Amino acid sequence: MRRFVADKTRNLVRRASTCSPTCPVSPRPHHPPSLLSQPTSPPFSSSSPSHPSSITSPLRFLTAAALHPLSFPASPNSMASNYSTTPVTLQSVNPKVLKCEYAVRGEIVTLAQKLEQDLKQNPDSHPFDEVLALCDHPAILDRSETQGLFSADAIERAFQILDQIPGRATGAYSHSQGIKGLRETIAAGIAERDGFPADPNDIFLTDGASPAVHMMMQLLIRSEKDGILCPIPQYPLYSASIALHGGTLVPYYLDEATGWGLEISELKKQLETAKSNGVCVRALVVINPGNPTGQVLAEDNQCEIVEFCKNEGLVLLADEVYQENIYVPDKQFHSFKKVSRSMGYGEKNISLVSFQSVSKGYYGECGKRGGYMEVTGFSPEIREQIYKVASVNLCSNISGQILASLVMNPPKVGDESYESYTGEKDGILSSLAKRAKTLEDALNSLEGVTCNRAEGAMYLFPRIDLPHKAIKAAEAAKTAPDAFYARRLLDATGVVVVPGSGFGQVPGTWHFRCTILPQEDKIPAIVSRLTEFHKKFMDEFRD
Amino acid sequence: MSSKPLDYENLNKNVKECQYAVRGELYLRASELQKEGKKIIFTNVGNPHALGQKPLTFPRQVIALCQAPFLLDDPNVGLVFPADAIARAKHLLSMTSGGLGAYSDSRGIPGVRKEVAEFIERRDGYPSDPELIFLTDGASKGVMQILNAIIRGEGDGVLVPVPQYPLYSATISLLGGTLVPYYLEETANWGLDVNNLRQSVAQARYKGITVRAMVIINPGNPTGQCLSEANLKDVIKFCYQESLVLLGDEVYQQNIYQDERPFISARKVLMDMGPPINKELQLVSFHTVSKGYWGECGQRGGYFEMTNIPPKSVEEIYKVASIALSPNVPGQIFMGLMVNPPKPGDISYERYVRESKAVLESLRKRAHIMTDGFNSCRNVVCNFTEGAMYSFPQIRLPPKAIEAAKKAGKVPDVFYCLKLLEATGISTVPGSGFGQKEGVFHLRTTILPAEEDMPAIMASFKKFNDEFMEQYEDHKGYSRM
């Protein structure tokens, strides 16, 4: 399967890189490229001829891509003329769509997602399957044969959940915030986690955490004068969403030298710069644990962040989808809700939106699209508006809603499933920790590569000091240097990584993101292939 | 406390302006009353399972097996699940990239998209390309994605029928575009007149709007009318001449309650028209698992199919779809099953046909019961529900009622619907939520309440309506001699 995937990717990459970009004859105003652009990239590169001028001077210096204006891969003339009079062409499609980029996507990287399925291929790691199956087919619940197929407490749990669904109709649209009983379960789970109460009316269940992020961006962004502070490196959902909604991304740099630390002084500096450029900064995005960087924030750091948002009147958008992925004994997850409440800040003091998902953790149910946001510190009028926007899509999928409630309310001590559940969970998490360490060590042993430890999440984000010869070769191939390395790596080993420029990085530095998800027994082979490739690469390009 | 970003006055204006009446004022009031213990009949949204319609057995069997694949290895599985469901589950699971819990291709599982393409080909007689079919979390998400690609700013207009399903008005509003209404003709059974279209477009252009797309909802929501082939041809020609992309909302294609105008897809008509138009007119068609006789609203399964959209635009649409990583996989499974149901000879075939027929026959019956029931009420005129799931009677409100509404600070049909709700527990959506001609009022209800409950519901409505009209009508000829 991997060979097939690698071959397919190679072909795609070859096809894309042989498209030679041509610049249109008429002079085009030079526009600052978007934050995450690469000079050329496979099918999804974009150049928007009528790119709205945005306040992007901080962005200009972020990548070497600033040296190269974006350009289209050549399109045969005949194709263009066939469609030139139709309403939806590249020239007339919404430019915000063209502008937005999402490096984690595209065929090459979709294949990367497939590798993430390794988490799901472990046949024993399915703690919630039975309950979901029963909820999907309640007709069999009363039959005695069912008891031969399903465990007793899965059946009981299914009954409990179905009793919270009017008419046991899992095929019906639910309340637009999600089924009330499930939200109550989730609120109870949050309260148990944090030691502070949670209100089911603050919870909006969504098809994964991503739609919830989009909703908040929609609410916050009125025009390109509205800015959102985002960490660099960041998960490119944020940059893409901000672009789609026509806003401005205001970057703040995480400090690689201090394990990707988040400095308040950096936040303050970027906020001031944005303000002086006429940008109205509305919110701060914090990803904890971080993606791609994996750092887990220290509690006092979190207090500073809360204080900062409160003083500057910013909405705190806390992406906490990796809260169950922590691999180091010296760090712990603390939700921003808990931290704010511990500081004595309540509803009237801090506007906070916390995002959670069923896609990560030890459950990894990405395909179910389950997630929620907990919205606190907003007036009832705002809540009505959020509700209104949620209601246009009627509701999120029920299966995902049920899963979210199971994730936030797993088996407890004394439950029949508790032991097997804990066994599965601990097994998965300790395996992830092991894999993180093994890969981190392997990467650090490579020439010119330094890799911070993965304290949490699912990724490693090593930095490579690429020799000048490699950088020149990349330029000649009209690719960003980290993409050049990644492509070579793919060709030689079949290992798919995402170039750091997809996430943002300090200009002149190069990274790539890889997951820690390949099965334990496959890791030695991956490490040796990677090591061999890297040595050959450095031999070829060493200065 | 200084002004904060999510204070009401600082919110994105587009959010504040968009409206979605289906879960708006009436629904919220109905929910309040329900909490207070009043029995409410929710007819505000096409949500069949919430009103007692049972899910079809076969898809639920298959999805349960897909959710818990360990069952497939259990020797006792055959005691609870039929062999064809087991086989289908295995087949579908093999098409996923790691079971239901794994992100799929952002466009949807390729195997399912292929089955959708085959369904379309069987239905229309023309091949369909799976690469141009994207699965989505419900058809609504697909509509939002496509409109997002089309609308650049308020200078861009989208032709939308009035009355319309307010997903369109809400989304256009959220995206900062302009809705260009074209009126359906109530007296001609909600017919679509191309002259109305031309007029609407001319007016919009006069105001400086670039009209980019045209939405048709066929069968209509809330109006239920089924477009004739001739009508579809006219629409297609019109879009071609005016350089509009046609958006065909066909989610109710399996809900047809008359035999004069069976469903015919916009794509089939387009292909039948031959070159050059069949290769040039840009069309996006939408479908779902939420309607028909499946009614699996909660699964959030849908797709859109693109015709004559240039590859680079398709790539951009793919790019945006990929930000959400993938549509939910169980919903995709439902879609795969819907387009490829049990066939003659399959173990589950007879039961499947029996269950499906029962639902459709009952819906047809209920369409009649409701239409006739409304028409027997004072000052109420109701076109027959030819298709979809709704009834949209016109309520001729007397002037005194309209005055009373104004005094209460309510739009007249909202006023009527609130009174109806309070008196009878019937929760409807006022016609103003869908758009209507000035001074003409309607309400939308679904035809989904159970058949056995219908007579009582219609009687309850009639009682309320006739008393309301009695109360507010002018009694001419009343002499005080």
Interface residues (C-beta under 8 A of the other chain):
Chain A: P43 F44 S46 S75 M79 N82 Y83 T85 T86 P87 V88 T89 L90 S92 V93 N94 P95 K96 V97 L98 C100 E101 Y102 V104 R105 G106 T110 Q113 K114 E116 Q117 K120 Q121 P123 H126 D129 E130 L132 A133 L134 D136 H137 A139 I140 R143 E145 T146 G148 L149 F150 P166 G167 A169 T170 G171 A172 Y173 S174 S176 D207 G208 S210 P211 Q218 L219 L220 I221 R222 L237 A240 S241 L244 R282 A283 G313 L314 V315 K348 S351 S359 Y363 G364 E365 C366 G367 K368 R369 F378 S379 E381 I382 Q385 K388 V389 S391 V392 N393 L394 C395 S396 N397 I398 S399 G400
Chain B: M1 S2 S3 K4 P5 L6 D7 Y8 N10 L11 N12 K13 N14 V15 K16 C18 Q19 Y20 V22 R23 G24 V45 N47 P48 H49 A50 G52 P55 T57 R60 Q61 I63 A64 L65 Q67 A68 P69 F70 L71 D74 N76 V77 L79 V80 T96 S97 G98 G99 L100 G101 A102 Y103 S104 D105 S106 D137 G138 S140 K141 M144 N148 A149 I150 I151 R152 L167 A170 T171 L174 R212 A213 S243 L244 V245 E280 Q282 S290 G295 E296 C297 G298 Q299 R300 N308 I309 P310 P311 K312 S313 E315 E316 I317 K319 V320 S322 I323 A324 L325 S326 P327 N328 V329 P330 G331
